[in-house]
Amino acid sequence: MTAVAPWGENAEDAFDQGLVELGLGDVRLIQAQGAMLPLGFESAPPRPLPMGSLVECHLATSYAWNGSSASAGVAWASCVTPEGDECAIVATISTDRDYEETVLLLRRNLQRRLASRDLEVLQFDVAVDEVTAGPDHHGVAVAALILPESLSLGARTKTGPIRGALTRKAAPESKKRVDTKAPAAPARRPGQPQNNHDFSL
């Protein structure tokens, strides 16, 4: 989903208007990071969210000011691993470019995430929006992939196998150097002869 708000009194006001336009104005947001979506992810039409609910989303936000433009976008892809496991990934982008260039950059980001994980695309979708801020006003473009049920209390989140080929192992621990130090010379008391030295180890 995407939304724009070109008439914000300040950046925070514009962002809040954008959230209201997205239907996220009455929820508590947790912004997710990373490319992987929950296993079993399927796209669905937007629906009203209960006031005060806790909602996870992948969010891209881009700001503009006084006639300048900005764009934000989000893309997701349903994929399959070489081992045959199905999964889904997401990519977001915020730019000061126009709509067309932002779409190209977002698709490239998505392709790179697919390539780095050796994933084959089954289907994908891209959503980008562009805002031009009003005179002497702040504008915002917001794009979000909303996961309304991923944080349900008591929900069991399904996970998949560990992909051994892509998991990096820590380097073996290097051998620690052990230095042998001679013990400190015994303290000399006042009046003790100066030739009383002990150089033994």
N, C-alpha and C positions, 0 to 999 in steps of 0.2 A: 504494500500500500504506500501511496505517496500523498503529500499535502504541501501547500505553500501558504505563507502568510506574509504579504508585502508591506503591511502597515503597522509594524511594531514600534512602540515608543522607545524601546531599547531591545537588546538582543534577547534578554530573558522573556520579555513580553511577546516578542515574535515567536520564540520557541514554544511558549505556552499556547499561543493561538494555533500553531501548527499541530501540537498534540491534540487539541480539541477537534481540529479538522480531521485528524486521523481516527478519532474515536477513543483516544487514550487520555483524555482530559480528566477523567474521574478515577483513574487507576494508579497504583503504585508500580513504578517501572523498575525492573532489574535489567540493565543492559548487558547482554551476553557478548562474550568475546570468543574468538576462534572460528574455525571454518565448519566444524562438524555439527550437524543437526541431530536431534534425538533419533534413534533408530525407530523406524515405523512412521516417520514424518510423511504427511500427505497434505497437499495444499487444499484449502477449503475457503469458501466465500467468507468475507468479514461478517462478524456478528456482534451485537451489543455486548459489552463486558460489564459485570456488576460493579457498582461503585465501591471503591476501596479495595478491590481485589489486587492481588500481587501477580504481575504479569511479566514474563521474560520476553525480551525481544532483541533482535539485531537491528540496530538503529544507525542511520547515517544522517548527519545534520550539516547543512552548509548555509553560511550567513552572507548577506549582502547589505549594502548601505547606500542610500541616496542615489538611486538610479542604476546602481551596478547590479550585476546578475550573478547567480550561483546555482549549482545543481547538486542534487543528491540522488543516489540510487541504491537499489538492493537487488541481488539476483540469487536464485537458488537452482540447484540441479539435483535430480534424482539419478543415482549412479549405481554401478556394480563394480566390485573389486575383481582382480584376476582370479581370486579364489571362489567367486560366485556369490559373495555376500552383498546384499543391497544396502545402500546408505544414501544420505543426502548431505550436501554441503551448501554453504552460503557465502556470499561476498558482498561487501558494501563499499561505497565510495562517496566522497564529498569533494567537489571541485569548484573552481571559479570559472569553469568552461561552460559552453552552451550545451543544450540537450544532446545533440547528435554526437559531439565529441565525448561527452560523459558516458553515453551508451557504449561507445567503442572501448573506452578505458575500463568500464565495468566488465564488459565481456572478456577483455584480456585478463583482468584480475581473476575472473572465474576460471578461465582456461588454465591459468598458472596453478591455481589450487587443485584443479583436476590432474594436471600433469605431475605435480609434485607428489601426489598420492597414487598415481598409476590407476586412475579411475576412468571407466567408460560411461559416457552420458546416456541415460535412457530418455530423459526429458528435462527441460529447463525453462525458466521464465525470468524476465528482466523487467524492473519497474524503475523509471527515472523521471524526475520532475525538475523544472527550472523556475526560479523566481527572479523577478526584477523588483528591487525595493522601491517604494514610493519616495518622492522628494522629501529629504530630511527625515526619512524613516528607516527603520531596520526591517529587513526581510529575511525569511528563512525558508529553505526547502528541506523537507523531512521525508525520508524513506524508511520503512520499517517492515521487517518480517516478524510477525507477532506469533508467539507460541503461548496461547492462553492457558493451556492445561499442563505445561511442562513442570510447573512448580506446585501441583496439587498436593495438599498435605497428605502424607502417607502413601503417595503414589510410588510404585516400583518402576524405576527407570530401567528400560531394557538396554543392555549393552551387548556388544559383539565380541568376537575373538580378538586376541592381540595379533597384529599383523607382524610376524617375525621379521620379514624382509625389510620392513621400514622402521623397525624399532632399533634405535642406536643403543649399543651397550657402552657402559662406562669403561674407560681405559683402565687396564690393570694398575693397581696401586704401585707407585714406584717405591723401591726399597729406600727406607730411611737411612740416612748416614748417621753412624754412631761415632761420636768423637770421644776419645778417652782423654780426660783432663786429669792432670796431676792435682792431688789435694793441696789445699792452701797450706802454706808453712805455718807451723804453730805460732801462736802469739808470743812475743818476747816480753818478759816482765822487766820492769826497771831493775837494773843491777845485775841482770843475767849476762854472762859472757857473750860477746858478739859472734864467736866462732861456733856456736851451737846451732848448726844448720842440719836439716834432715832432707835429703834429696831423693829418698826412696819413694817408689810408687806404691 
